[in-house]
């Protein structure tokens, strides 16, 4: 699943069905113009070493609960940053509240 709307917190979740191999191989995952209730969704997701970078592009209206990035790798998340600023991680999720945004998720064992 590339994206779905989660009713219980009014968010748009991306990456929940993305496989490890998809983000590890060039060019990674690229979504362009995916229709949602909030408008067209555009993002890229690519692994580089022990990190995944998600580039959320403009074009979508921000859902009330934000955009939730579900970790595409089956590794523990060590940290996350949005536009270089550290942000909270909740389990396997990172919540974004502004667009455009570049999200970096770092992993470890």
KOLGU-4560 file (N, C-alpha, C; in nm, 3 decimals, padded with zeros to 5 digits):
<recs>
<n_xx: 00.085 n_yy: -00.118 n_zz: 00.000 ca_xx: 00.000 ca_yy: 00.000 ca_zz: 00.000 c_xx: 00.089 c_yy: 00.124 c_zz: 00.000 mol: A seq: 1 type: UNK>
<n_xx: 00.071 n_yy: 00.207 n_zz: -00.097 ca_xx: 00.152 ca_yy: 00.329 ca_zz: -00.107 c_xx: 00.098 c_yy: 00.440 c_zz: -00.019 mol: A seq: 2 type: UNK>
<n_xx: -00.034 n_yy: 00.441 n_zz: 00.005 ca_xx: -00.096 ca_yy: 00.542 ca_zz: 00.092 c_xx: -00.237 c_yy: 00.498 c_zz: 00.127 mol: A seq: 3 type: UNK>
<n_xx: -00.280 n_yy: 00.536 n_zz: 00.248 ca_xx: -00.420 ca_yy: 00.516 ca_zz: 00.286 c_xx: -00.459 c_yy: 00.620 c_zz: 00.389 mol: A seq: 4 type: UNK>
<n_xx: -00.588 n_yy: 00.647 n_zz: 00.395 ca_xx: -00.640 ca_yy: 00.745 ca_zz: 00.491 c_xx: -00.679 c_yy: 00.672 c_zz: 00.618 mol: A seq: 5 type: UNK>
<n_xx: -00.624 n_yy: 00.716 n_zz: 00.732 ca_xx: -00.652 ca_yy: 00.653 ca_zz: 00.861 c_xx: -00.752 c_yy: 00.740 c_zz: 00.935 mol: A seq: 6 type: UNK>
<n_xx: -00.872 n_yy: 00.687 n_zz: 00.950 ca_xx: -00.982 ca_yy: 00.765 ca_zz: 01.007 c_xx: -00.964 c_yy: 00.798 c_zz: 01.154 mol: A seq: 7 type: UNK>
<n_xx: -00.907 n_yy: 00.706 n_zz: 01.234 ca_xx: -00.903 ca_yy: 00.729 ca_zz: 01.379 c_xx: -00.822 c_yy: 00.851 c_zz: 01.421 mol: A seq: 8 type: UNK>
<n_xx: -00.728 n_yy: 00.896 n_zz: 01.339 ca_xx: -00.654 ca_yy: 01.018 ca_zz: 01.372 c_xx: -00.651 c_yy: 01.118 c_zz: 01.256 mol: A seq: 9 type: UNK>
<n_xx: -00.737 n_yy: 01.098 n_zz: 01.157 ca_xx: -00.751 ca_yy: 01.189 ca_zz: 01.042 c_xx: -00.618 c_yy: 01.215 c_zz: 00.972 mol: A seq: 10 type: UNK>
<n_xx: -00.538 n_yy: 01.110 n_zz: 00.957 ca_xx: -00.408 ca_yy: 01.126 ca_zz: 00.892 c_xx: -00.405 c_yy: 01.049 c_zz: 00.760 mol: A seq: 11 type: UNK>
<n_xx: -00.304 n_yy: 01.079 n_zz: 00.680 ca_xx: -00.276 ca_yy: 01.007 ca_zz: 00.558 c_xx: -00.147 c_yy: 00.929 c_zz: 00.584 mol: A seq: 12 type: UNK>
<n_xx: -00.152 n_yy: 00.798 n_zz: 00.576 ca_xx: -00.037 ca_yy: 00.713 ca_zz: 00.604 c_xx: 00.027 c_yy: 00.673 c_zz: 00.472 mol: A seq: 13 type: UNK>
<n_xx: 00.159 n_yy: 00.690 n_zz: 00.464 ca_xx: 00.231 ca_yy: 00.646 ca_zz: 00.345 c_xx: 00.337 c_yy: 00.544 c_zz: 00.385 mol: A seq: 14 type: UNK>
<n_xx: 00.364 n_yy: 00.451 n_zz: 00.294 ca_xx: 00.472 ca_yy: 00.356 ca_zz: 00.313 c_xx: 00.439 c_yy: 00.228 c_zz: 00.387 mol: A seq: 15 type: UNK>
<n_xx: 00.316 n_yy: 00.212 n_zz: 00.435 ca_xx: 00.283 ca_yy: 00.094 ca_zz: 00.517 c_xx: 00.296 c_yy: -00.037 c_zz: 00.440 mol: A seq: 16 type: UNK>
<n_xx: 00.280 n_yy: -00.035 n_zz: 00.311 ca_xx: 00.291 ca_yy: -00.157 ca_zz: 00.232 c_xx: 00.416 c_yy: -00.164 c_zz: 00.145 mol: A seq: 17 type: UNK>
<n_xx: 00.509 n_yy: -00.072 n_zz: 00.169 ca_xx: 00.631 ca_yy: -00.066 ca_zz: 00.089 c_xx: 00.730 c_yy: -00.172 c_zz: 00.140 mol: A seq: 18 type: UNK>
<n_xx: 00.785 n_yy: -00.249 n_zz: 00.051 ca_xx: 00.880 ca_yy: -00.355 ca_zz: 00.084 c_xx: 01.022 c_yy: -00.298 c_zz: 00.096 mol: A seq: 19 type: UNK>
<n_xx: 01.102 n_yy: -00.361 n_zz: 00.182 ca_xx: 01.242 ca_yy: -00.320 ca_zz: 00.200 c_xx: 01.315 c_yy: -00.308 c_zz: 00.066 mol: A seq: 20 type: UNK>
<n_xx: 01.302 n_yy: -00.412 n_zz: -00.017 ca_xx: 01.374 ca_yy: -00.415 ca_zz: -00.144 c_xx: 01.337 c_yy: -00.300 c_zz: -00.236 mol: A seq: 21 type: UNK>
<n_xx: 01.212 n_yy: -00.255 n_zz: -00.229 ca_xx: 01.169 ca_yy: -00.147 ca_zz: -00.316 c_xx: 01.246 c_yy: -00.019 c_zz: -00.290 mol: A seq: 22 type: UNK>
<n_xx: 01.272 n_yy: 00.013 n_zz: -00.161 ca_xx: 01.343 ca_yy: 00.137 ca_zz: -00.128 c_xx: 01.493 c_yy: 00.123 c_zz: -00.138 mol: A seq: 23 type: UNK>
<n_xx: 01.543 n_yy: -00.001 n_zz: -00.134 ca_xx: 01.688 ca_yy: -00.024 ca_zz: -00.140 c_xx: 01.742 c_yy: -00.023 c_zz: -00.283 mol: A seq: 24 type: UNK>
<n_xx: 01.656 n_yy: -00.047 n_zz: -00.380 ca_xx: 01.699 ca_yy: -00.053 ca_zz: -00.519 c_xx: 01.666 c_yy: 00.078 c_zz: -00.591 mol: A seq: 25 type: UNK>
<n_xx: 01.755 n_yy: 00.118 n_zz: -00.683 ca_xx: 01.728 ca_yy: 00.237 ca_zz: -00.764 c_xx: 01.604 c_yy: 00.219 c_zz: -00.846 mol: A seq: 26 type: UNK>
<n_xx: 01.517 n_yy: 00.313 n_zz: -00.859 ca_xx: 01.524 ca_yy: 00.449 ca_zz: -00.804 c_xx: 01.454 c_yy: 00.464 c_zz: -00.670 mol: A seq: 27 type: UNK>
<n_xx: 01.421 n_yy: 00.352 n_zz: -00.604 ca_xx: 01.340 ca_yy: 00.359 ca_zz: -00.483 c_xx: 01.193 c_yy: 00.364 c_zz: -00.521 mol: A seq: 28 type: UNK>
<n_xx: 01.111 n_yy: 00.416 n_zz: -00.433 ca_xx: 00.967 ca_yy: 00.428 ca_zz: -00.458 c_xx: 00.936 c_yy: 00.571 c_zz: -00.500 mol: A seq: 29 type: UNK>
<n_xx: 00.865 n_yy: 00.584 n_zz: -00.610 ca_xx: 00.824 ca_yy: 00.717 ca_zz: -00.657 c_xx: 00.674 c_yy: 00.716 c_zz: -00.680 mol: A seq: 30 type: UNK>
<n_xx: 00.607 n_yy: 00.808 n_zz: -00.614 ca_xx: 00.462 ca_yy: 00.821 ca_zz: -00.626 c_xx: 00.435 c_yy: 00.960 c_zz: -00.682 mol: A seq: 31 type: UNK>
<n_xx: 00.356 n_yy: 00.965 n_zz: -00.788 ca_xx: 00.328 ca_yy: 01.093 ca_zz: -00.852 c_xx: 00.181 c_yy: 01.102 c_zz: -00.887 mol: A seq: 32 type: UNK>
<n_xx: 00.113 n_yy: 01.200 n_zz: -00.828 ca_xx: -00.027 ca_yy: 01.226 ca_zz: -00.861 c_xx: -00.125 c_yy: 01.122 c_zz: -00.810 mol: A seq: 33 type: UNK>
<n_xx: -00.090 n_yy: 01.048 n_zz: -00.704 ca_xx: -00.181 ca_yy: 00.949 ca_zz: -00.647 c_xx: -00.302 c_yy: 01.020 c_zz: -00.588 mol: A seq: 34 type: UNK>
<n_xx: -00.420 n_yy: 00.984 n_zz: -00.634 ca_xx: -00.542 ca_yy: 01.051 ca_zz: -00.591 c_xx: -00.577 c_yy: 01.018 c_zz: -00.446 mol: A seq: 35 type: UNK>
<n_xx: -00.600 n_yy: 01.123 n_zz: -00.365 ca_xx: -00.644 ca_yy: 01.108 ca_zz: -00.227 c_xx: -00.756 c_yy: 01.210 c_zz: -00.202 mol: A seq: 36 type: UNK>
<n_xx: -00.822 n_yy: 01.199 n_zz: -00.089 ca_xx: -00.925 ca_yy: 01.298 ca_zz: -00.053 c_xx: -00.866 c_yy: 01.437 c_zz: -00.033 mol: A seq: 37 type: UNK>
<n_xx: -00.735 n_yy: 01.445 n_zz: -00.014 ca_xx: -00.667 ca_yy: 01.571 ca_zz: 00.013 c_xx: -00.597 c_yy: 01.628 c_zz: -00.111 mol: A seq: 38 type: UNK>
<n_xx: -00.619 n_yy: 01.563 n_zz: -00.224 ca_xx: -00.555 ca_yy: 01.606 ca_zz: -00.347 c_xx: -00.448 c_yy: 01.506 c_zz: -00.389 mol: A seq: 39 type: UNK>
<n_xx: -00.373 n_yy: 01.540 n_zz: -00.495 ca_xx: -00.273 ca_yy: 01.447 ca_zz: -00.548 c_xx: -00.151 c_yy: 01.436 c_zz: -00.457 mol: A seq: 40 type: UNK>
<n_xx: -00.112 n_yy: 01.313 n_zz: -00.427 ca_xx: 00.002 ca_yy: 01.285 ca_zz: -00.340 c_xx: 00.124 c_yy: 01.257 c_zz: -00.425 mol: A seq: 41 type: UNK>
<n_xx: 00.236 n_yy: 01.322 n_zz: -00.387 ca_xx: 00.363 ca_yy: 01.308 ca_zz: -00.458 c_xx: 00.475 c_yy: 01.289 c_zz: -00.357 mol: A seq: 42 type: UNK>
<n_xx: 00.546 n_yy: 01.175 n_zz: -00.368 ca_xx: 00.662 ca_yy: 01.154 ca_zz: -00.281 c_xx: 00.758 c_yy: 01.054 c_zz: -00.341 mol: A seq: 43 type: UNK>
<n_xx: 00.883 n_yy: 01.062 n_zz: -00.294 ca_xx: 00.989 ca_yy: 00.967 ca_zz: -00.328 c_xx: 01.039 c_yy: 00.910 c_zz: -00.196 mol: A seq: 44 type: UNK>
<n_xx: 01.079 n_yy: 00.782 n_zz: -00.198 ca_xx: 01.129 ca_yy: 00.716 ca_zz: -00.078 c_xx: 01.246 c_yy: 00.627 c_zz: -00.122 mol: A seq: 45 type: UNK>
<n_xx: 01.364 n_yy: 00.651 n_zz: -00.062 ca_xx: 01.484 ca_yy: 00.577 ca_zz: -00.105 c_xx: 01.575 c_yy: 00.552 c_zz: 00.013 mol: A seq: 46 type: UNK>
<n_xx: 01.629 n_yy: 00.429 n_zz: 00.023 ca_xx: 01.724 ca_yy: 00.393 ca_zz: 00.128 c_xx: 01.866 c_yy: 00.425 c_zz: 00.081 mol: A seq: 47 type: UNK>
<n_xx: 01.946 n_yy: 00.476 n_zz: 00.173 ca_xx: 02.088 ca_yy: 00.503 ca_zz: 00.152 c_xx: 02.160 c_yy: 00.457 c_zz: 00.277 mol: A seq: 48 type: UNK>
<n_xx: 02.227 n_yy: 00.343 n_zz: 00.271 ca_xx: 02.297 ca_yy: 00.291 ca_zz: 00.389 c_xx: 02.199 c_yy: 00.262 c_zz: 00.501 mol: A seq: 49 type: UNK>
<n_xx: 02.221 n_yy: 00.323 n_zz: 00.618 ca_xx: 02.136 ca_yy: 00.299 ca_zz: 00.735 c_xx: 02.026 c_yy: 00.404 c_zz: 00.750 mol: A seq: 50 type: UNK>
<n_xx: 01.987 n_yy: 00.467 n_zz: 00.639 ca_xx: 01.884 ca_yy: 00.572 ca_zz: 00.645 c_xx: 01.790 c_yy: 00.561 c_zz: 00.525 mol: A seq: 51 type: UNK>
<n_xx: 01.670 n_yy: 00.612 n_zz: 00.545 ca_xx: 01.573 ca_yy: 00.626 ca_zz: 00.436 c_xx: 01.537 c_yy: 00.773 c_zz: 00.427 mol: A seq: 52 type: UNK>
<n_xx: 01.538 n_yy: 00.827 n_zz: 00.306 ca_xx: 01.498 ca_yy: 00.965 ca_zz: 00.283 c_xx: 01.364 c_yy: 00.964 c_zz: 00.210 mol: A seq: 53 type: UNK>
<n_xx: 01.272 n_yy: 01.045 n_zz: 00.263 ca_xx: 01.140 ca_yy: 01.060 ca_zz: 00.202 c_xx: 01.124 c_yy: 01.206 c_zz: 00.163 mol: A seq: 54 type: UNK>
<n_xx: 01.102 n_yy: 01.230 n_zz: 00.036 ca_xx: 01.081 ca_yy: 01.365 ca_zz: -00.015 c_xx: 00.932 c_yy: 01.381 c_zz: -00.042 mol: A seq: 55 type: UNK>
<n_xx: 00.864 n_yy: 01.453 n_zz: 00.048 ca_xx: 00.721 ca_yy: 01.481 ca_zz: 00.031 c_xx: 00.708 c_yy: 01.613 c_zz: -00.043 mol: A seq: 56 type: UNK>
<n_xx: 00.648 n_yy: 01.609 n_zz: -00.160 ca_xx: 00.636 ca_yy: 01.728 ca_zz: -00.242 c_xx: 00.501 c_yy: 01.797 c_zz: -00.221 mol: A seq: 57 type: UNK>
<n_xx: 00.494 n_yy: 01.921 n_zz: -00.259 ca_xx: 00.371 ca_yy: 01.999 ca_zz: -00.251 c_xx: 00.267 c_yy: 01.943 c_zz: -00.345 mol: A seq: 58 type: UNK>
<n_xx: 00.143 n_yy: 01.991 n_zz: -00.329 ca_xx: 00.036 ca_yy: 01.952 ca_zz: -00.419 c_xx: -00.083 c_yy: 01.893 c_zz: -00.346 mol: A seq: 59 type: UNK>
<n_xx: -00.064 n_yy: 01.858 n_zz: -00.222 ca_xx: -00.170 ca_yy: 01.797 ca_zz: -00.143 c_xx: -00.206 c_yy: 01.892 c_zz: -00.029 mol: A seq: 60 type: UNK>
<n_xx: -00.332 n_yy: 01.895 n_zz: 00.009 ca_xx: -00.375 ca_yy: 01.971 ca_zz: 00.127 c_xx: -00.341 c_yy: 01.886 c_zz: 00.250 mol: A seq: 61 type: UNK>
<n_xx: -00.281 n_yy: 01.949 n_zz: 00.350 ca_xx: -00.240 ca_yy: 01.874 ca_zz: 00.469 c_xx: -00.362 c_yy: 01.819 c_zz: 00.543 mol: A seq: 62 type: UNK>
<n_xx: -00.367 n_yy: 01.687 n_zz: 00.566 ca_xx: -00.478 ca_yy: 01.629 ca_zz: 00.643 c_xx: -00.475 c_yy: 01.682 c_zz: 00.787 mol: A seq: 63 type: UNK>
<n_xx: -00.590 n_yy: 01.685 n_zz: 00.856 ca_xx: -00.594 ca_yy: 01.736 ca_zz: 00.994 c_xx: -00.494 c_yy: 01.666 c_zz: 01.086 mol: A seq: 64 type: UNK>
<n_xx: -00.473 n_yy: 01.537 n_zz: 01.066 ca_xx: -00.379 ca_yy: 01.461 ca_zz: 01.151 c_xx: -00.240 c_yy: 01.452 c_zz: 01.094 mol: A seq: 65 type: UNK>
<n_xx: -00.214 n_yy: 01.521 n_zz: 00.984 ca_xx: -00.083 ca_yy: 01.520 ca_zz: 00.923 c_xx: -00.063 c_yy: 01.401 c_zz: 00.830 mol: A seq: 66 type: UNK>
<n_xx: 00.059 n_yy: 01.391 n_zz: 00.780 ca_xx: 00.099 ca_yy: 01.278 ca_zz: 00.697 c_xx: 00.189 c_yy: 01.192 c_zz: 00.783 mol: A seq: 67 type: UNK>
<n_xx: 00.156 n_yy: 01.065 n_zz: 00.794 ca_xx: 00.233 ca_yy: 00.971 ca_zz: 00.875 c_xx: 00.314 c_yy: 00.884 c_zz: 00.782 mol: A seq: 68 type: UNK>
<n_xx: 00.445 n_yy: 00.883 n_zz: 00.803 ca_xx: 00.533 ca_yy: 00.796 ca_zz: 00.726 c_xx: 00.554 c_yy: 00.670 c_zz: 00.808 mol: A seq: 69 type: UNK>
<n_xx: 00.511 n_yy: 00.558 n_zz: 00.755 ca_xx: 00.532 ca_yy: 00.429 ca_zz: 00.820 c_xx: 00.666 c_yy: 00.376 c_zz: 00.772 mol: A seq: 70 type: UNK>
<n_xx: 00.748 n_yy: 00.333 n_zz: 00.864 ca_xx: 00.883 ca_yy: 00.288 ca_zz: 00.831 c_xx: 00.882 c_yy: 00.180 c_zz: 00.722 mol: A seq: 71 type: UNK>
<n_xx: 00.953 n_yy: 00.204 n_zz: 00.612 ca_xx: 00.956 ca_yy: 00.105 ca_zz: 00.505 c_xx: 01.054 c_yy: -00.010 c_zz: 00.533 mol: A seq: 72 type: UNK>
<n_xx: 01.143 n_yy: 00.005 n_zz: 00.630 ca_xx: 01.239 ca_yy: -00.101 ca_zz: 00.662 c_xx: 01.200 c_yy: -00.172 c_zz: 00.790 mol: A seq: 73 type: UNK>
<n_xx: 01.231 n_yy: -00.299 n_zz: 00.798 ca_xx: 01.198 ca_yy: -00.378 ca_zz: 00.917 c_xx: 01.315 c_yy: -00.377 c_zz: 01.015 mol: A seq: 74 type: UNK>
<n_xx: 01.363 n_yy: -00.259 n_zz: 01.046 ca_xx: 01.470 ca_yy: -00.237 ca_zz: 01.143 c_xx: 01.421 c_yy: -00.136 c_zz: 01.246 mol: A seq: 75 type: UNK>
<n_xx: 01.477 n_yy: -00.139 n_zz: 01.367 ca_xx: 01.439 ca_yy: -00.038 ca_zz: 01.466 c_xx: 01.482 c_yy: 00.103 c_zz: 01.422 mol: A seq: 76 type: UNK>
<n_xx: 01.395 n_yy: 00.200 n_zz: 01.442 ca_xx: 01.428 ca_yy: 00.339 ca_zz: 01.410 c_xx: 01.509 c_yy: 00.398 c_zz: 01.525 mol: A seq: 77 type: UNK>
<n_xx: 01.624 n_yy: 00.456 n_zz: 01.492 ca_xx: 01.707 ca_yy: 00.524 ca_zz: 01.592 c_xx: 01.666 c_yy: 00.670 c_zz: 01.609 mol: A seq: 78 type: UNK>
<n_xx: 01.639 n_yy: 00.736 n_zz: 01.495 ca_xx: 01.603 ca_yy: 00.878 ca_zz: 01.499 c_xx: 01.540 c_yy: 00.919 c_zz: 01.367 mol: A seq: 79 type: UNK>
<n_xx: 01.480 n_yy: 01.038 n_zz: 01.370 ca_xx: 01.421 ca_yy: 01.094 ca_zz: 01.248 c_xx: 01.437 c_yy: 01.245 c_zz: 01.251 mol: A seq: 80 type: UNK>
<n_xx: 01.442 n_yy: 01.305 n_zz: 01.132 ca_xx: 01.451 ca_yy: 01.450 ca_zz: 01.120 c_xx: 01.364 c_yy: 01.493 c_zz: 01.002 mol: A seq: 81 type: UNK>
<n_xx: 01.304 n_yy: 01.610 n_zz: 01.017 ca_xx: 01.227 ca_yy: 01.672 ca_zz: 00.910 c_xx: 01.299 c_yy: 01.801 c_zz: 00.872 mol: A seq: 82 type: UNK>
<n_xx: 01.342 n_yy: 01.809 n_zz: 00.747 ca_xx: 01.420 ca_yy: 01.923 ca_zz: 00.699 c_xx: 01.540 c_yy: 01.950 c_zz: 00.790 mol: A seq: 83 type: UNK>
<n_xx: 01.604 n_yy: 01.843 n_zz: 00.837 ca_xx: 01.724 ca_yy: 01.854 ca_zz: 00.919 c_xx: 01.700 c_yy: 01.877 c_zz: 01.067 mol: A seq: 84 type: UNK>
<n_xx: 01.575 n_yy: 01.894 n_zz: 01.108 ca_xx: 01.541 ca_yy: 01.921 ca_zz: 01.248 c_xx: 01.489 c_yy: 01.792 c_zz: 01.312 mol: A seq: 85 type: UNK>
<n_xx: 01.553 n_yy: 01.746 n_zz: 01.422 ca_xx: 01.508 ca_yy: 01.623 ca_zz: 01.486 c_xx: 01.359 c_yy: 01.628 c_zz: 01.521 mol: A seq: 86 type: UNK>
<n_xx: 01.293 n_yy: 01.514 n_zz: 01.504 ca_xx: 01.149 ca_yy: 01.504 ca_zz: 01.531 c_xx: 01.119 c_yy: 01.375 c_zz: 01.605 mol: A seq: 87 type: UNK>
<n_xx: 01.002 n_yy: 01.369 n_zz: 01.666 ca_xx: 00.962 ca_yy: 01.252 ca_zz: 01.744 c_xx: 00.931 c_yy: 01.134 c_zz: 01.653 mol: A seq: 88 type: UNK>
<n_xx: 00.959 n_yy: 01.016 n_zz: 01.705 ca_xx: 00.924 ca_yy: 00.891 ca_zz: 01.640 c_xx: 00.827 c_yy: 00.820 c_zz: 01.733 mol: A seq: 89 type: UNK>
<n_xx: 00.719 n_yy: 00.767 n_zz: 01.677 ca_xx: 00.622 ca_yy: 00.693 ca_zz: 01.756 c_xx: 00.615 c_yy: 00.551 c_zz: 01.700 mol: A seq: 90 type: UNK>
<n_xx: 00.682 n_yy: 00.458 n_zz: 01.767 ca_xx: 00.688 ca_yy: 00.321 ca_zz: 01.716 c_xx: 00.759 c_yy: 00.317 c_zz: 01.583 mol: A seq: 91 type: UNK>
<n_xx: 00.688 n_yy: 00.285 n_zz: 01.478 ca_xx: 00.743 ca_yy: 00.279 ca_zz: 01.342 c_xx: 00.694 c_yy: 00.393 c_zz: 01.255 mol: A seq: 92 type: UNK>
<n_xx: 00.651 n_yy: 00.504 n_zz: 01.319 ca_xx: 00.592 ca_yy: 00.614 ca_zz: 01.245 c_xx: 00.655 c_yy: 00.749 c_zz: 01.275 mol: A seq: 93 type: UNK>
<n_xx: 00.658 n_yy: 00.832 n_zz: 01.171 ca_xx: 00.702 ca_yy: 00.971 ca_zz: 01.183 c_xx: 00.590 c_yy: 01.057 c_zz: 01.125 mol: A seq: 94 type: UNK>
<n_xx: 00.547 n_yy: 01.158 n_zz: 01.201 ca_xx: 00.436 ca_yy: 01.244 ca_zz: 01.158 c_xx: 00.490 c_yy: 01.376 c_zz: 01.104 mol: A seq: 95 type: UNK>
<n_xx: 00.439 n_yy: 01.414 n_zz: 00.986 ca_xx: 00.479 ca_yy: 01.538 ca_zz: 00.919 c_xx: 00.357 c_yy: 01.631 c_zz: 00.916 mol: A seq: 96 type: UNK>
<n_xx: 00.380 n_yy: 01.759 n_zz: 00.945 ca_xx: 00.269 ca_yy: 01.854 ca_zz: 00.950 c_xx: 00.283 c_yy: 01.971 c_zz: 00.853 mol: A seq: 97 type: UNK>
<n_xx: 00.389 n_yy: 01.970 n_zz: 00.768 ca_xx: 00.404 ca_yy: 02.077 ca_zz: 00.669 c_xx: 00.467 c_yy: 02.020 c_zz: 00.542 mol: A seq: 98 type: UNK>
<n_xx: 00.434 n_yy: 02.085 n_zz: 00.432 ca_xx: 00.488 ca_yy: 02.044 ca_zz: 00.303 c_xx: 00.543 c_yy: 02.165 c_zz: 00.230 mol: A seq: 99 type: UNK>
<n_xx: 00.639 n_yy: 02.148 n_zz: 00.145 ca_xx: 00.714 ca_yy: 02.025 ca_zz: 00.120 c_xx: 00.803 c_yy: 01.991 c_zz: 00.239 mol: A seq: 100 type: UNK>
<n_xx: 00.850 n_yy: 01.867 n_zz: 00.244 ca_xx: 00.936 ca_yy: 01.825 ca_zz: 00.355 c_xx: 01.027 c_yy: 01.712 c_zz: 00.308 mol: A seq: 101 type: UNK>
<n_xx: 01.149 n_yy: 01.714 n_zz: 00.361 ca_xx: 01.242 ca_yy: 01.603 ca_zz: 00.341 c_xx: 01.261 c_yy: 01.538 c_zz: 00.476 mol: A seq: 102 type: UNK>
<n_xx: 01.222 n_yy: 01.411 n_zz: 00.485 ca_xx: 01.227 ca_yy: 01.336 ca_zz: 00.609 c_xx: 01.338 c_yy: 01.232 c_zz: 00.599 mol: A seq: 103 type: UNK>
<n_xx: 01.425 n_yy: 01.230 n_zz: 00.700 ca_xx: 01.531 ca_yy: 01.131 ca_zz: 00.707 c_xx: 01.507 c_yy: 01.043 c_zz: 00.829 mol: A seq: 104 type: UNK>
<n_xx: 01.500 n_yy: 00.914 n_zz: 00.805 ca_xx: 01.481 ca_yy: 00.817 ca_zz: 00.913 c_xx: 01.609 c_yy: 00.733 c_zz: 00.921 mol: A seq: 105 type: UNK>
<n_xx: 01.668 n_yy: 00.729 n_zz: 01.041 ca_xx: 01.792 ca_yy: 00.650 ca_zz: 01.061 c_xx: 01.760 c_yy: 00.525 c_zz: 01.141 mol: A seq: 106 type: UNK>
<n_xx: 01.829 n_yy: 00.417 n_zz: 01.102 ca_xx: 01.802 ca_yy: 00.285 ca_zz: 01.158 c_xx: 01.925 c_yy: 00.227 c_zz: 01.226 mol: A seq: 107 type: UNK>
<n_xx: 01.900 n_yy: 00.128 n_zz: 01.313 ca_xx: 02.008 ca_yy: 00.054 ca_zz: 01.377 c_xx: 01.955 c_yy: -00.080 c_zz: 01.425 mol: A seq: 108 type: UNK>
<n_xx: 02.044 n_yy: -00.159 n_zz: 01.477 ca_xx: 02.005 ca_yy: -00.291 ca_zz: 01.531 c_xx: 02.017 c_yy: -00.291 c_zz: 01.680 mol: A seq: 109 type: UNK>
</recs>
